[in-house]
C-alpha cells in the first residue's frame, strides 16, 4: 500500500525520532541501501522534515518534535495520500461520476481509511521511551527477542 521510497522514509524518520544520526547509521540500523537512503533523505530535507549537518559530528535530525510530524507528511513527499492514484480496473477516465466501476466505492473507503491513518499517526509513537533499555549489539540495528528459548523436551 506504500511505495518503496515512502516505506524507507518512514523507517529513516522513525530512527531519527529516537536520536540524531548519520545516513550510514540509519542505513545500518534499518538495513537500507545507503545510496537509495541518500536520495530519500535529500527529498525529506528539501521538504523541511529534517535537517542535515555536514562534516565531523554531522548527521541528520528531525526539524520538529516527533509528535508534530505525521506519516502523511512523510508519505506525501513521495506519493499521493488523499486520493486513489487510478481506477482499480484500469479505466482511462476518472473512476467516479455517474458510472463508477464496481470497485470504486470499496477502494474509496480503503483510501479514505489510509489517509486518515497516515494523518493521525505521528512519529511520536516510534520514539524509544526514555530510559528504556535497548537490546542487541550497539549500532547493529538488531534488537534481541524478548522471549527466551526453552530447551526442547525429549524427542
OpenMM code with the backbone's topology and positions (N, CA, C; nanometers):
from openmm import Vec3, app, unit

residues = "UNK UNK UNK UNK UNK UNK UNK UNK UNK UNK UNK UNK UNK UNK UNK UNK UNK UNK UNK UNK UNK UNK UNK UNK UNK UNK UNK UNK UNK UNK UNK UNK UNK UNK UNK UNK UNK UNK UNK UNK UNK UNK UNK UNK UNK UNK UNK UNK UNK UNK UNK UNK UNK UNK UNK UNK UNK UNK UNK UNK UNK UNK UNK UNK UNK UNK UNK UNK UNK UNK UNK UNK UNK UNK UNK UNK UNK UNK UNK UNK UNK UNK UNK UNK UNK UNK UNK UNK UNK UNK UNK UNK UNK UNK UNK UNK UNK UNK UNK UNK UNK UNK UNK UNK UNK UNK UNK UNK UNK UNK UNK UNK UNK UNK UNK UNK UNK UNK UNK UNK UNK UNK UNK UNK UNK UNK UNK UNK UNK UNK UNK UNK UNK UNK UNK UNK UNK UNK UNK UNK UNK UNK UNK UNK UNK UNK UNK UNK UNK UNK UNK UNK UNK UNK UNK".split()
positions = [
    Vec3(0.0804, -0.1189, 0.0000),
    Vec3(0.0000, 0.0000, 0.0000),
    Vec3(0.0857, 0.1268, 0.0000),
    Vec3(0.2123, 0.1113, 0.0375),
    Vec3(0.3055, 0.2232, 0.0298),
    Vec3(0.4197, 0.1828, -0.0621),
    Vec3(0.4677, 0.2791, -0.1391),
    Vec3(0.5802, 0.2541, -0.2273),
    Vec3(0.7104, 0.2426, -0.1498),
    Vec3(0.8139, 0.1979, -0.2189),
    Vec3(0.9440, 0.1755, -0.1568),
    Vec3(0.9996, 0.3031, -0.0927),
    Vec3(0.9949, 0.4136, -0.1635),
    Vec3(1.0501, 0.5384, -0.1092),
    Vec3(0.9769, 0.5816, 0.0175),
    Vec3(0.8453, 0.5693, 0.0179),
    Vec3(0.7675, 0.6080, 0.1363),
    Vec3(0.7998, 0.5174, 0.2546),
    Vec3(0.8145, 0.3873, 0.2294),
    Vec3(0.8483, 0.2939, 0.3375),
    Vec3(0.9874, 0.3246, 0.3948),
    Vec3(1.0824, 0.3519, 0.3065),
    Vec3(1.2179, 0.3844, 0.3520),
    Vec3(1.2178, 0.5166, 0.4281),
    Vec3(1.1398, 0.6126, 0.3818),
    Vec3(1.1316, 0.7414, 0.4505),
    Vec3(1.0767, 0.7251, 0.5917),
    Vec3(0.9731, 0.6438, 0.6077),
    Vec3(0.9174, 0.6196, 0.7411),
    Vec3(1.0212, 0.5501, 0.8289),
    Vec3(1.0926, 0.4524, 0.7732),
    Vec3(1.1957, 0.3823, 0.8503),
    Vec3(1.3049, 0.4794, 0.8958),
    Vec3(1.3509, 0.5650, 0.8058),
    Vec3(1.4565, 0.6615, 0.8390),
    Vec3(1.4077, 0.7632, 0.9411),
    Vec3(1.2894, 0.8172, 0.9188),
    Vec3(1.2369, 0.9186, 1.0105),
    Vec3(1.2078, 0.8592, 1.1480),
    Vec3(1.1656, 0.7330, 1.1535),
    Vec3(1.1410, 0.6706, 1.2837),
    Vec3(1.2724, 0.6513, 1.3597),
    Vec3(1.3817, 0.6233, 1.2879),
    Vec3(1.5123, 0.6146, 1.3535),
    Vec3(1.5518, 0.7514, 1.4088),
    Vec3(1.5264, 0.8561, 1.3319),
    Vec3(1.5607, 0.9913, 1.3758),
    Vec3(1.4690, 1.0408, 1.4875),
    Vec3(1.3535, 0.9778, 1.5045),
    Vec3(1.2645, 1.0141, 1.6156),
    Vec3(1.3269, 0.9734, 1.7486),
    Vec3(1.4192, 0.8769, 1.7435),
    Vec3(1.4877, 0.8324, 1.8648),
    Vec3(1.6080, 0.9198, 1.8971),
    Vec3(1.6877, 0.9538, 1.7943),
    Vec3(1.8084, 1.0337, 1.8139),
    Vec3(1.8615, 1.0799, 1.6789),
    Vec3(1.9440, 1.1832, 1.6787),
    Vec3(2.0074, 1.2247, 1.5532),
    Vec3(2.1148, 1.1224, 1.5180),
    Vec3(2.1393, 1.1050, 1.3880),
    Vec3(2.2409, 1.0103, 1.3440),
    Vec3(2.2801, 1.0376, 1.2003),
    Vec3(2.3875, 0.9749, 1.1573),
    Vec3(2.4348, 0.9913, 1.0205),
    Vec3(2.3546, 0.9015, 0.9275),
    Vec3(2.3664, 0.9287, 0.7986),
    Vec3(2.2989, 0.8451, 0.6995),
    Vec3(2.3492, 0.7020, 0.7085),
    Vec3(2.4792, 0.6851, 0.7313),
    Vec3(2.5361, 0.5499, 0.7421),
    Vec3(2.4772, 0.4754, 0.8619),
    Vec3(2.4580, 0.5455, 0.9727),
    Vec3(2.3986, 0.4823, 1.0909),
    Vec3(2.2544, 0.4426, 1.0641),
    Vec3(2.1795, 0.5299, 0.9973),
    Vec3(2.0398, 0.4978, 0.9640),
    Vec3(2.0365, 0.3758, 0.8725),
    Vec3(2.1201, 0.3769, 0.7695),
    Vec3(2.1229, 0.2660, 0.6730),
    Vec3(2.1540, 0.1342, 0.7429),
    Vec3(2.2502, 0.1367, 0.8327),
    Vec3(2.2882, 0.0158, 0.9051),
    Vec3(2.1761, -0.0291, 0.9995),
    Vec3(2.1212, 0.0665, 1.0744),
    Vec3(2.0182, 0.0332, 1.1737),
    Vec3(1.8914, -0.0200, 1.1080),
    Vec3(1.8536, 0.0385, 0.9948),
    Vec3(1.7281, -0.0007, 0.9294),
    Vec3(1.7483, -0.0956, 0.8109),
    Vec3(1.8751, -0.1310, 0.7847),
    Vec3(1.9086, -0.2224, 0.6744),
    Vec3(1.8562, -0.1692, 0.5407),
    Vec3(1.8975, -0.0477, 0.5095),
    Vec3(1.8555, 0.0219, 0.3876),
    Vec3(1.9789, 0.0462, 0.3019),
    Vec3(1.9638, 0.0383, 0.1717),
    Vec3(2.0728, 0.0709, 0.0796),
    Vec3(2.1160, 0.2155, 0.1044),
    Vec3(2.2446, 0.2379, 0.1332),
    Vec3(2.2906, 0.3751, 0.1589),
    Vec3(2.2655, 0.4709, 0.0420),
    Vec3(2.2819, 0.4233, -0.0813),
    Vec3(2.2619, 0.5104, -0.1979),
    Vec3(2.1151, 0.5517, -0.2095),
    Vec3(2.0241, 0.4565, -0.1915),
    Vec3(1.8814, 0.4884, -0.2009),
    Vec3(1.8393, 0.5775, -0.0841),
    Vec3(1.8918, 0.5469, 0.0332),
    Vec3(1.8602, 0.6275, 0.1512),
    Vec3(1.9026, 0.7726, 0.1310),
    Vec3(2.0176, 0.7953, 0.0694),
    Vec3(2.0655, 0.9321, 0.0465),
    Vec3(1.9646, 1.0120, -0.0353),
    Vec3(1.9064, 0.9500, -0.1363),
    Vec3(1.8056, 1.0184, -0.2186),
    Vec3(1.6801, 1.0498, -0.1375),
    Vec3(1.6389, 0.9558, -0.0555),
    Vec3(1.5196, 0.9753, 0.0277),
    Vec3(1.5439, 1.0866, 0.1293),
    Vec3(1.6593, 1.0845, 0.1954),
    Vec3(1.6907, 1.1878, 0.2940),
    Vec3(1.6978, 1.3264, 0.2296),
    Vec3(1.7516, 1.3338, 0.1098),
    Vec3(1.7572, 1.4623, 0.0385),
    Vec3(1.6168, 1.5156, 0.0121),
    Vec3(1.5272, 1.4286, -0.0320),
    Vec3(1.3887, 1.4707, -0.0585),
    Vec3(1.3199, 1.5169, 0.0698),
    Vec3(1.3425, 1.4466, 0.1784),
    Vec3(1.2818, 1.4844, 0.3071),
    Vec3(1.3373, 1.6176, 0.3572),
    Vec3(1.4661, 1.6391, 0.3374),
    Vec3(1.5279, 1.7655, 0.3795),
    Vec3(1.4753, 1.8818, 0.2957),
    Vec3(1.4576, 1.8601, 0.1657),
    Vec3(1.4031, 1.9663, 0.0791),
    Vec3(1.2635, 2.0076, 0.1220),
    Vec3(1.1858, 1.9129, 0.1750),
    Vec3(1.0505, 1.9436, 0.2223),
    Vec3(1.0495, 1.9994, 0.3635),
    Vec3(1.1673, 2.0084, 0.4257),
    Vec3(1.1756, 2.0676, 0.5587),
    Vec3(1.1404, 1.9739, 0.6723),
    Vec3(1.1393, 1.8432, 0.6474),
    Vec3(1.1054, 1.7484, 0.7540),
    Vec3(1.2259, 1.7094, 0.8387),
    Vec3(1.3451, 1.7275, 0.7848),
    Vec3(1.4659, 1.7014, 0.8621),
    Vec3(1.5743, 1.7987, 0.8208),
    Vec3(1.6774, 1.8072, 0.9032),
    Vec3(1.7915, 1.8940, 0.8750),
    Vec3(1.9172, 1.8097, 0.8780),
    Vec3(2.0117, 1.8470, 0.7942),
    Vec3(2.1388, 1.7766, 0.7909),
    Vec3(2.2530, 1.8698, 0.8226),
    Vec3(2.3560, 1.8144, 0.8866),
    Vec3(2.4776, 1.8900, 0.9154),
    Vec3(2.5951, 1.8112, 0.8589),
    Vec3(2.6803, 1.8773, 0.7811),
    Vec3(2.7955, 1.8115, 0.7200),
    Vec3(2.9144, 1.8113, 0.8142),
    Vec3(3.0105, 1.7267, 0.7790),
    Vec3(3.1381, 1.7252, 0.8493),
    Vec3(3.1388, 1.6352, 0.9708),
    Vec3(3.2542, 1.6345, 1.0415),
    Vec3(3.2663, 1.5521, 1.1618),
    Vec3(3.1600, 1.5910, 1.2641),
    Vec3(3.0972, 1.4921, 1.3205),
    Vec3(2.9909, 1.5184, 1.4173),
    Vec3(2.8589, 1.5554, 1.3523),
    Vec3(2.8553, 1.5547, 1.2197),
    Vec3(2.7327, 1.5889, 1.1477),
    Vec3(2.6352, 1.4726, 1.1450),
    Vec3(2.5286, 1.4925, 1.0752),
    Vec3(2.4264, 1.3893, 1.0648),
    Vec3(2.2920, 1.4525, 1.0351),
    Vec3(2.1872, 1.3781, 1.0606),
    Vec3(2.0516, 1.4253, 1.0361),
    Vec3(1.9732, 1.4306, 1.1659),
    Vec3(1.8796, 1.5242, 1.1735),
    Vec3(1.7872, 1.5321, 1.2847),
    Vec3(1.6538, 1.5838, 1.2342),
    Vec3(1.5489, 1.5515, 1.3063),
    Vec3(1.4152, 1.5974, 1.2691),
    Vec3(1.4089, 1.7490, 1.2823),
    Vec3(1.3323, 1.8126, 1.1960),
    Vec3(1.3191, 1.9582, 1.2019),
    Vec3(1.2178, 2.0032, 1.3070),
    Vec3(1.1324, 1.9109, 1.3507),
    Vec3(1.0319, 1.9390, 1.4540),
    Vec3(1.0256, 1.8193, 1.5487),
    Vec3(0.9620, 1.8357, 1.6631),
    Vec3(0.9452, 1.7212, 1.7529),
    Vec3(0.8660, 1.6088, 1.6837),
    Vec3(0.8944, 1.4830, 1.7185),
    Vec3(0.8259, 1.3700, 1.6546),
    Vec3(0.6725, 1.3793, 1.6590),
    Vec3(0.6179, 1.4335, 1.7660),
    Vec3(0.4722, 1.4436, 1.7790),
    Vec3(0.4115, 1.5421, 1.6788),
    Vec3(0.4946, 1.6247, 1.6160),
    Vec3(0.4455, 1.7238, 1.5203),
    Vec3(0.4675, 1.6831, 1.3749),
    Vec3(0.5143, 1.5603, 1.3515),
    Vec3(0.5375, 1.5127, 1.2148),
    Vec3(0.4509, 1.3896, 1.1909),
    Vec3(0.3545, 1.4035, 1.1012),
    Vec3(0.2640, 1.2913, 1.0722),
    Vec3(0.3209, 1.2038, 0.9610),
    Vec3(0.2766, 1.0800, 0.9582),
    Vec3(0.3157, 0.9905, 0.8496),
    Vec3(0.2652, 1.0444, 0.7159),
    Vec3(0.1547, 1.1158, 0.7186),
    Vec3(0.1007, 1.1752, 0.5968),
    Vec3(0.1994, 1.2725, 0.5342),
    Vec3(0.2656, 1.3533, 0.6172),
    Vec3(0.3656, 1.4475, 0.5655),
    Vec3(0.4824, 1.3727, 0.5012),
    Vec3(0.5243, 1.2644, 0.5640),
    Vec3(0.6390, 1.1878, 0.5140),
    Vec3(0.6028, 1.1182, 0.3836),
    Vec3(0.4922, 1.0460, 0.3838),
    Vec3(0.4496, 0.9725, 0.2641),
    Vec3(0.4198, 1.0686, 0.1499),
    Vec3(0.3606, 1.1840, 0.1820),
    Vec3(0.3240, 1.2826, 0.0813),
    Vec3(0.4406, 1.3364, 0.0002),
    Vec3(0.5614, 1.3225, 0.0505),
    Vec3(0.6797, 1.3637, -0.0249),
    Vec3(0.6974, 1.2743, -0.1471),
    Vec3(0.6516, 1.1498, -0.1380),
    Vec3(0.6796, 1.0501, -0.2416),
    Vec3(0.5588, 1.0004, -0.3205),
    Vec3(0.4392, 1.0152, -0.2654),
    Vec3(0.3207, 0.9645, -0.3350),
    Vec3(0.1955, 1.0335, -0.2830),
    Vec3(0.0864, 1.0251, -0.3609),
    Vec3(-0.0379, 1.0900, -0.3160),
    Vec3(-0.0931, 1.0207, -0.1923),
    Vec3(-0.1461, 1.0996, -0.1012),
    Vec3(-0.2013, 1.0443, 0.0222),
    Vec3(-0.3537, 1.0501, 0.0211),
    Vec3(-0.4108, 1.1548, -0.0341),
    Vec3(-0.5527, 1.1802, -0.0210),
    Vec3(-0.6431, 1.1116, -0.1225),
    Vec3(-0.5892, 1.0677, -0.2334),
    Vec3(-0.6766, 1.0114, -0.3359),
    Vec3(-0.6180, 0.8835, -0.3943),
    Vec3(-0.7053, 0.7993, -0.4460),
    Vec3(-0.6591, 0.6796, -0.5144),
    Vec3(-0.5896, 0.7231, -0.6431),
    Vec3(-0.4750, 0.6627, -0.6765),
    Vec3(-0.3998, 0.7083, -0.7923),
    Vec3(-0.4649, 0.6766, -0.9268),
    Vec3(-0.5500, 0.5742, -0.9334),
    Vec3(-0.6100, 0.5366, -1.0614),
    Vec3(-0.7279, 0.4419, -1.0369),
    Vec3(-0.8022, 0.4155, -1.1411),
    Vec3(-0.9138, 0.3212, -1.1332),
    Vec3(-0.8578, 0.1801, -1.1112),
    Vec3(-0.9116, 0.1047, -1.0152),
    Vec3(-0.8601, -0.0300, -0.9909),
    Vec3(-0.8809, -0.1255, -1.1089),
    Vec3(-0.9726, -0.0928, -1.1995),
    Vec3(-0.9962, -0.1766, -1.3170),
    Vec3(-0.9180, -0.1288, -1.4394),
    Vec3(-0.8436, -0.0209, -1.4235),
    Vec3(-0.7587, 0.0269, -1.5319),
    Vec3(-0.8280, 0.1165, -1.6329),
    Vec3(-0.9431, 0.1720, -1.5986),
    Vec3(-1.0101, 0.2642, -1.6907),
    Vec3(-0.9257, 0.3897, -1.7083),
    Vec3(-0.9297, 0.4438, -1.8274),
    Vec3(-0.8502, 0.5641, -1.8539),
    Vec3(-0.9164, 0.6909, -1.8014),
    Vec3(-1.0484, 0.6940, -1.7973),
    Vec3(-1.1185, 0.8115, -1.7449),
    Vec3(-1.1265, 0.7999, -1.5936),
    Vec3(-1.1400, 0.9110, -1.5248),
    Vec3(-1.1510, 0.9054, -1.3789),
    Vec3(-1.2656, 0.8142, -1.3350),
    Vec3(-1.2396, 0.7374, -1.2326),
    Vec3(-1.3366, 0.6400, -1.1835),
    Vec3(-1.4293, 0.7070, -1.0826),
    Vec3(-1.5292, 0.7728, -1.1309),
    Vec3(-1.6257, 0.8399, -1.0442),
    Vec3(-1.7408, 0.8879, -1.1318),
    Vec3(-1.8144, 0.9822, -1.0815),
    Vec3(-1.9218, 1.0398, -1.1611),
    Vec3(-2.0438, 0.9502, -1.1676),
    Vec3(-2.1100, 0.9509, -1.2823),
    Vec3(-2.2367, 0.8794, -1.2950),
    Vec3(-2.2201, 0.7297, -1.3153),
    Vec3(-2.1036, 0.6854, -1.3661),
    Vec3(-2.0826, 0.5422, -1.3900),
    Vec3(-1.9485, 0.4950, -1.3307),
    Vec3(-1.9383, 0.4925, -1.1975),
    Vec3(-1.8137, 0.4432, -1.1391),
    Vec3(-1.8025, 0.2915, -1.1577),
    Vec3(-1.6801, 0.2418, -1.1561),
    Vec3(-1.6602, 0.0976, -1.1697),
    Vec3(-1.7117, 0.0266, -1.0437),
    Vec3(-1.7317, -0.1043, -1.0504),
    Vec3(-1.7842, -0.1772, -0.9340),
    Vec3(-1.6925, -0.1721, -0.8111),
    Vec3(-1.5652, -0.1459, -0.8303),
    Vec3(-1.4722, -0.1410, -0.7176),
    Vec3(-1.4511, 0.0001, -0.6631),
    Vec3(-1.5139, 0.0979, -0.7269),
    Vec3(-1.4897, 0.2372, -0.6896),
    Vec3(-1.5195, 0.2637, -0.5415),
    Vec3(-1.6362, 0.2299, -0.4948),
    Vec3(-1.6744, 0.2615, -0.3574),
    Vec3(-1.5904, 0.1862, -0.2543),
    Vec3(-1.5683, 0.0543, -0.2698),
    Vec3(-1.4811, -0.0132, -0.1722),
    Vec3(-1.3394, 0.0451, -0.1694),
    Vec3(-1.2829, 0.0765, -0.2862),
    Vec3(-1.1494, 0.1341, -0.2892),
    Vec3(-1.1481, 0.2747, -0.2309),
    Vec3(-1.2535, 0.3504, -0.2520),
    Vec3(-1.2614, 0.4844, -0.1941),
    Vec3(-1.2557, 0.4758, -0.0421),
    Vec3(-1.3257, 0.3778, 0.0148),
    Vec3(-1.3250, 0.3607, 0.1605),
    Vec3(-1.1856, 0.3215, 0.2114),
    Vec3(-1.1202, 0.2337, 0.1390),
    Vec3(-0.9849, 0.1924, 0.1784),
    Vec3(-0.8900, 0.3117, 0.1746),
    Vec3(-0.8956, 0.3902, 0.0676),
    Vec3(-0.8062, 0.5050, 0.0561),
    Vec3(-0.8386, 0.6122, 0.1598),
    Vec3(-0.9657, 0.6275, 0.1937),
    Vec3(-1.0029, 0.7245, 0.2972),
    Vec3(-0.9482, 0.6790, 0.4333),
    Vec3(-0.9574, 0.5493, 0.4621),
    Vec3(-0.9044, 0.4968, 0.5880),
    Vec3(-0.7519, 0.5109, 0.5920),
    Vec3(-0.6882, 0.4854, 0.4792),
    Vec3(-0.5422, 0.5007, 0.4685),
    Vec3(-0.5024, 0.6453, 0.4961),
    Vec3(-0.5711, 0.7387, 0.4330),
    Vec3(-0.5404, 0.8808, 0.4507),
    Vec3(-0.5608, 0.9225, 0.5961),
    Vec3(-0.6684, 0.8744, 0.6593),
    Vec3(-0.6951, 0.9088, 0.7993),
    Vec3(-0.5854, 0.8528, 0.8900),
    Vec3(-0.5467, 0.7280, 0.8678),
    Vec3(-0.4413, 0.6666, 0.9487),
    Vec3(-0.3106, 0.7448, 0.9355),
    Vec3(-0.2710, 0.7766, 0.8135),
    Vec3(-0.1455, 0.8480, 0.7910),
    Vec3(-0.1489, 0.9885, 0.8522),
    Vec3(-0.2648, 1.0527, 0.8483),
    Vec3(-0.2770, 1.1880, 0.9044),
    Vec3(-0.2758, 1.1877, 1.0567),
    Vec3(-0.3349, 1.0849, 1.1164),
    Vec3(-0.3483, 1.0792, 1.2619),
    Vec3(-0.2266, 1.0205, 1.3326),
    Vec3(-0.1402, 0.9531, 1.2602),
    Vec3(-0.0253, 0.8862, 1.3211),
    Vec3(0.0992, 0.9735, 1.3081),
    Vec3(0.1652, 0.9977, 1.4198),
    Vec3(0.2870, 1.0792, 1.4189),
    Vec3(0.4084, 0.9933, 1.4531),
    Vec3(0.5238, 1.0523, 1.4389),
    Vec3(0.6479, 0.9824, 1.4723),
    Vec3(0.6651, 0.9612, 1.6219),
    Vec3(0.5849, 1.0273, 1.7040),
    Vec3(0.5975, 1.0135, 1.8492),
    Vec3(0.5833, 0.8676, 1.8927),
    Vec3(0.5001, 0.7938, 1.8258),
    Vec3(0.4812, 0.6534, 1.8610),
    Vec3(0.6010, 0.5667, 1.8284),
    Vec3(0.6939, 0.6168, 1.7465),
    Vec3(0.8106, 0.5390, 1.7068),
    Vec3(0.9312, 0.5636, 1.7959),
    Vec3(0.9304, 0.6733, 1.8700),
    Vec3(1.0460, 0.7085, 1.9515),
    Vec3(1.0583, 0.6128, 2.0693),
    Vec3(1.1810, 0.5749, 2.1008),
    Vec3(1.2053, 0.4877, 2.2158),
    Vec3(1.1683, 0.5625, 2.3432),
    Vec3(1.1157, 0.4927, 2.4380),
    Vec3(1.0794, 0.5536, 2.5659),
    Vec3(1.2070, 0.5914, 2.6421),
    Vec3(1.2102, 0.7088, 2.7048),
    Vec3(1.3287, 0.7488, 2.7806),
    Vec3(1.3606, 0.6452, 2.8881),
    Vec3(1.4881, 0.6099, 2.8977),
    Vec3(1.5310, 0.5150, 2.9999),
    Vec3(1.5073, 0.3701, 2.9630),
    Vec3(1.4432, 0.3453, 2.8497),
    Vec3(1.4174, 0.2069, 2.8101),
    Vec3(1.5487, 0.1434, 2.7656),
    Vec3(1.5724, 0.0242, 2.8120),
    Vec3(1.6951, -0.0457, 2.7730),
    Vec3(1.6820, -0.0933, 2.6302),
    Vec3(1.7867, -0.0708, 2.5525),
    Vec3(1.7898, -0.1184, 2.4140),
    Vec3(1.8585, -0.2529, 2.4140),
    Vec3(1.8044, -0.3439, 2.3383),
    Vec3(1.8633, -0.4766, 2.3304),
    Vec3(1.9410, -0.4904, 2.2024),
    Vec3(2.0274, -0.5902, 2.1961),
    Vec3(2.1047, -0.6149, 2.0759),
    Vec3(2.2391, -0.5447, 2.0841),
    Vec3(2.3233, -0.5685, 1.9875),
    Vec3(2.4552, -0.5042, 1.9835),
    Vec3(2.4387, -0.3571, 1.9502),
    Vec3(2.5109, -0.2683, 2.0160),
    Vec3(2.5026, -0.1259, 1.9819),
    Vec3(2.5393, -0.1036, 1.8357),
    Vec3(2.4593, -0.0250, 1.7678),
    Vec3(2.4864, 0.0084, 1.6287),
    Vec3(2.4534, -0.1013, 1.5297),
    Vec3(2.4039, -0.2156, 1.5776),
    Vec3(2.3762, -0.3249, 1.4843),
    Vec3(2.2399, -0.3110, 1.4192),
    Vec3(2.1502, -0.2324, 1.4814),
    Vec3(2.0157, -0.2191, 1.4275),
    Vec3(1.9281, -0.3382, 1.4623),
    Vec3(1.9845, -0.4336, 1.5352),
    Vec3(1.9068, -0.5521, 1.5721),
    Vec3(1.8660, -0.5423, 1.7172),
    Vec3(1.7499, -0.5882, 1.7434),
    Vec3(1.7034, -0.5932, 1.8816),
    Vec3(1.6828, -0.7388, 1.9170),
    Vec3(1.7278, -0.7744, 2.0325),
    Vec3(1.7129, -0.9126, 2.0745),
    Vec3(1.5664, -0.9431, 2.0999),
    Vec3(1.5306, -1.0646, 2.0782),
    Vec3(1.3940, -1.1089, 2.1032),
    Vec3(1.3696, -1.1047, 2.2531),
    Vec3(1.2522, -1.0616, 2.2944),
    Vec3(1.2229, -1.0509, 2.4369),
    Vec3(1.1929, -1.1872, 2.4984),
    Vec3(1.1664, -1.2860, 2.4168),
    Vec3(1.1391, -1.4190, 2.4690),
    Vec3(1.2698, -1.4965, 2.4793),
    Vec3(1.2784, -1.5814, 2.5767),
    Vec3(1.3960, -1.6667, 2.5867),
    Vec3(1.3605, -1.8030, 2.5305),
    Vec3(1.4601, -1.8686, 2.4752),
    Vec3(1.4373, -2.0014, 2.4201),
    Vec3(1.4370, -2.1036, 2.5311),
    Vec3(1.3458, -2.1928, 2.5219),
    Vec3(1.3404, -2.3010, 2.6181),
    Vec3(1.3957, -2.4262, 2.5540),
    Vec3(1.4699, -2.5053, 2.6296),
    Vec3(1.5217, -2.6291, 2.5715),
    Vec3(1.4055, -2.7210, 2.5345),
    Vec3(1.4252, -2.7928, 2.4267),
    Vec3(1.3208, -2.8866, 2.3836),
    Vec3(1.3134, -3.0027, 2.4805),
    Vec3(1.1930, -3.0433, 2.5041),
    Vec3(1.1693, -3.1593, 2.5888),
    Vec3(1.1757, -3.2843, 2.5038),
    Vec3(1.2618, -3.3759, 2.5331),
    Vec3(1.2783, -3.5054, 2.4656),
    Vec3(1.2142, -3.5202, 2.3285),
    Vec3(1.2812, -3.5840, 2.2389),
    Vec3(1.2280, -3.6090, 2.1049),
    Vec3(1.2311, -3.7532, 2.0703),
] * unit.nanometer
topology = app.Topology()
chain = topology.addChain("A")
for resn in residues:
    res = topology.addResidue(resn, chain)
    for name in ("N", "CA", "C"):
        topology.addAtom(name, app.Element.getBySymbol(name[0]), res)
